[in-house]
């Protein structure tokens, strides 16, 4: 297999509940300017390929947005494509870019993600649009929503393993606290576990503060072969190279009911993790991974994830989280960015933002209050729906 691609440069906008007077192309232009500054490049003349990452034509109010974004940033007539996979879109886009470089289709590819799913529409409309990502014939028509599906999974986890609301409230409080150290974060909050438990019920056992944010924002990453990056990216030589060494993908049934009674955890995530670990030659992930960004669409999902990623035994996630194993000073710090709960979640950009946080951690460029000392290997975990698609990506710093 050819040498793994490297992260040559990163860029993003601030994540916000709403970027007023901005459309998707405006947000992407801002993120691209940030990336060019990070790379020390004057433009994209040398970049060979573009890849657009966004979930919804409805939120963005534009069909074939990928072609418009490709044109907006001056990539024509170079090849471009669009990736869509629900919440996993950004991570799938990076996985697809990895495959393009590994196959020899190109030596450099700009992965750019954007979404306008903040306050430009009401939360009711947003939930209706997200519900269209479920099985419209069998779930949406009878009032099925993702909040309800996730709540049912956590109820089952609590019943089977004794997980408590205080456990996932720890995730909600910690991740929003981490966001205070991230200048792009949408909603950092200094809250306690009790504040989470007292917040308004949404779908039991989840409260308002257990739920992630609706966001506007954009992010981009330039992936390339190491040789291309050394030739074309002035800033590349100034920091240790970060290689994209592992990627795994798994799937599961669209309908949660088809998984019954095995609904406490995410089978697709277990599959994705094992594939990524095998590719990156990881045998003991809890000891061999230094920092991770996990898909905390709801606070309890992080507990399910640390089990499905093989870091703790099934059913022990709640206790491990509450003991601080995944805090900034824990054995494996997770969601140092603030995660979806604190940094925000513009869907098409989310997986890219996760990888950007990991890159900054491995470069040692994160705010020192959230910087993980000596981090050499990082992981991102992203999924769509109730993990009907799951993607795990692994990045390594080589000194």
N, C-alpha and C positions, 0 to 999 in steps of 0.2 A: 504494500500500500504506500502511496506517496506520503511525504511528510505532511503533518497536520497543518492546516491554515493557521494564520496568526490574526489577532485583533490588531489592526494597524492604527485605528483611530476611532473615537466615539464622540457623540454629540447629542444634545437634547434641548428641549424647552423646559421651562418650569411647568410642573404639573399643577393644574388648577381645576376648580369646580366649573369654571367657565372662562374661556379666553374670548371676551366680547370683541366684536368687529374683526374676528379672525376666522377664516375658513381653513380647511385641512391643508391647502397648499401654502397658506401663510405660515402655519405652524411648522410644516416640513422645511420651508425656507429658513426659518429661524434655527431649527435643529441642525440643518446642513451647515449653516454659517458657524455654528458652535463646533461641529466636527472639523471643518476646514481649519479653524483656529487651533484645535487640538492637534491636528496633523502637521500644521505648518505648511499647508498647501494653498496655492492660489485658486485652484479650481479642480474640476473633475475630468480634465482632458485625458488623463492617463487611465482613468477607471474604465474597466471594460464592460461591466454589466450592472444593471439595476434590478432590484427586487423590492416590490411594494408589499407592505404588510398592513392590512386593515380588515376588520370583520364586517362592517355594516355599510351597505349603500344607503340605508335608511337614516342612520345617525348622521352620516356625512352629506346626505342630500345630493348624491351624485352617483350615477352609474358609471362603470368603467373608470373609476377614479385613478386606478393604477397608471393608465395611459396619460392622464392629465398630470399626475405627479411626476412621472418620468419626463414629460415635456417641460414642466415648471422648473425643474432643477437642471435643465439643459443636457439631458442624457441622450436625446435623439441624435442620430439614428441607431445608437447602440442597442443591443438586445435588452429586453426588460420583461418581467412577468409579475403577476400578483399571486400571493398566497393567502388563503383564508382557512381557518380552522378554529373558529370560536375563540375562547380564551387562550388557546394554545397557539394562536396565529403567529405571534412574534417569535416564539421558540421554534415553530415549524419553519418559519422563514430563515432563521439562522441555520437550521438543519439542512434545508434545501440549498442554501448558499455553500455550506460545507461540501455537499455532494457535487456542486458545480465545480468547485476548485479541485476536489479530489479526482473528478473524472477527466479533468483537463479541458473542460469547456471554456474556462477562463482562469486567469491568475489573480483577478481582483473583482470584487463585487460589493456594491453598496447596498446594504440592507436598511430600508427605511420604513418605519411604522408610524402611523398616525391614527387618531380617532377623535371624533367630536361626540362624546357620549356623556357630557356634563349637563349643566343646567339649561342648555339650549332647548332641551325637551323636558317635560315634567317627569318626575320619578314614576308616575303611573304609566306614562307612555313608554318610558325606558323599560319598565318591567314587562310591558306587553311585547315590545320588540325583542327583548331577550327571550321571552317565552316562545317566540317563533323558532328559536334554536333547538327547542325540545321537539319531540315527535308531535307535530301539529294534529295529526289524525287521531292519536290515541292519548295524548297527555294535555296539550294546550286546550283542546276543545272542552275538557272537563275541569278546567281551572288549575291545571298543574303549573307551578312556578318553581324556579330553581331554589328559591329560599325554602320552600316547602320540602323539596327533595333533599336538600342538604340537612335540614332540620330532622327529617325522618332518619337519615343515616346516623346523625349524632345521637338521636334518641336510642337507636339500636346499639351504638357503641357504649353509651352509658349503661344500658340495661345488661349488656353482656360482660363488660369489663369494669364497671364501677367508676367510670370517668365522671367527674363532677363539673358543674358549671364554673366553679372557681378555677379549674384547670384551664379551660379555654378563655376565661376572662383574663387570666395572666397573659395570654398571647395578645389579646386586644389592647391591654394596657402597655405591655412592653413594646410592641411594634409601633404604636403611636408615640411612645416616648423616644424610640430610636429616630423617628422622623424629625425630631427637634434638632438633630445634628446633620440633617440633609437639606441643603439650601434649595433644592428643587421640589421638596415635598409639599403636597397639597394641604395636609391637615395634621401637623404635629399637635399632640395634646399631652398635657401632664395630668394623667388620670390614674385612679387607683382601681384595683379589682372590685372594690365595693361600688365605685362609680359605674362600672360596666354592668354589674349585677342589678343596679337600680335603674338602668336605662330602660326605655320603653320596650315591652315585648313586641317582636315582629312575627316570628314563627317559633314557638317553644321547641327547644330551649334557648333559641337565639334571641338576643336583645338588639336594640338599635346599634350599640357600640361593638357588637360582634360582627357587624356587616361591613364589607369593604365599600370603597367610594366610587361614585360615578365621576368621570374625569375627562378633561380635554388635555391633549398633549401630543408630542411627537418625539421620536428618538431614532438615531441611526448609528450603525456600526459599519466600518469598512473592514471586510475580511479579505485576506490576500495570502498568496504564497509568501514565505519569508523573503525569498529573493526579490520579488516584486516590491514588497514593503521597504526593503533596504534601499532599493533604487529610486522609489518614487515618493516616499513619505519622510520628509526631513526630520520630523520629531521621533521617528521610529528608533533611531540609534541612541536616543537620550534616555531610554528606559528599558528595562528587561523585557524580552519578548514574551507574549502570552499566547500559548498554542491552544487551539480548539481540539482537544484530544479524544473526546468521547461524546457520542450522541445515541440516544435510545428512544424508541417510540413504542407505545402500546395502545391498545384499544379495548373497549368493552361495549356491551349492549347500550343502545340509546336509552331504553326505558329502564328506570330503576327497578320496576316491578319484575322485570325479567331476570334480575339478579337475586331475587328473594330466595332464601332467607339470608344470603351472604352479602349484606349491605352495610357492614360496619366499616369497610375499607375499600380501597381502590385497586382492583386487580390490574388495570392498565398501567398504573404508576409502578407497581412491582415489576411488571414486564419491562417497562422503559428503563427503570433503574438498573436492572440486571444486565440489559444490553449495553448501557453506557459504561457500567463498571467493567464489563469484559473488554470493551474496546480500549478503555483507559488503563487497563491492567490494575484495577483496584480490588483488593481482596477484603479489606477491613475499612469500610467507608467512614465509620465514626472516627477512626484514628487517622485516616489518610486524606480526609477533606478538612479544610481549614475554615471555610466560610461558605454560606449557602443562602440563596434567595428562594424561598418556598412560596407556593401559590396560596396565599391566605385570603381567598375570596370570602370566607367566613372563618372566625377564629379557630373553631374546632378542626378545620381542614388541616391546619398545621400539625395538630396532634396526630391525625390520620397519616399525614405525610411522613413524619419522622418514623412511624412504624413501617409504612410501605417502602420507604427508602432503605430499610434494613438497619436503622441506627439503634433502635430499641426493639424489644420483643413486642409482638402483637398484644395490645391491651395495656402496655406500660407507658405509652406516649404521654398521657395526662400527668402522671406522677413525675416523669422526667422533665416535662415542661415546667411544672410547678416548682421543681427543685432547682431550676435555673440552668439546666444543662445547655440550653440554647440561647441564653442571654448573652449580652456583649462580653461578659467575663466568664462565660461558660465553656464547656468542652468543645462545642461547635457552634459558634455564633450564627444565628440565622436572621434573615430580614433586617440586616444592618441599615438598609435604606429606609426602613419604615414599612416596607411591604405594600400590598394593595390596601391595607387598612390605614396606613399613615402617609406613604408617598403618593398613593393614588393608582388608578388603573384605567388609563386610556387603552382600550383592549388591544388594538393592533400594535401598540408600542410596548405593551407590558413585558413580554418576554425579552425584548431588546433592552428595556430599562434594567431588567434583572441582570442580564449579561454585562451591561455597562457598569452596574454597581460592583459585580464580581471583578471586572477588569480593573476598576479604580482601587479596589481592595488589594489586588495582586500587585499592582504598580506601587502601592503604598501612598496613594494620592487622596484617599478619603479624608474627611474631617477627622482629626486625631481623636475626637471624642467617640467616634464609631469605628475607627481604624482597628482592624484585627492585626496584631503584631506578628510579623513574619509569615503572613499568609502566602502560601505557594500554590494551593489548588482550591478551586471553587466550583460550586455546582449550582445550576438553576433547575427548578422544578416548576413546570407549567402545565395546565390542562384545560380542556374544553368541556363545557357542560358539567356533568357529574363524573368527569374523567372518562368520557366516551373516547377521547383522544388524550393521551398523556405524553409529554416530552421531557426528557432529562438530558441536559447538556453539561459538559465538564470542560473546564479551562485550567491550564497549568502555566505557571511562571517558570521559565528556564533561565537561570542566572548564567 
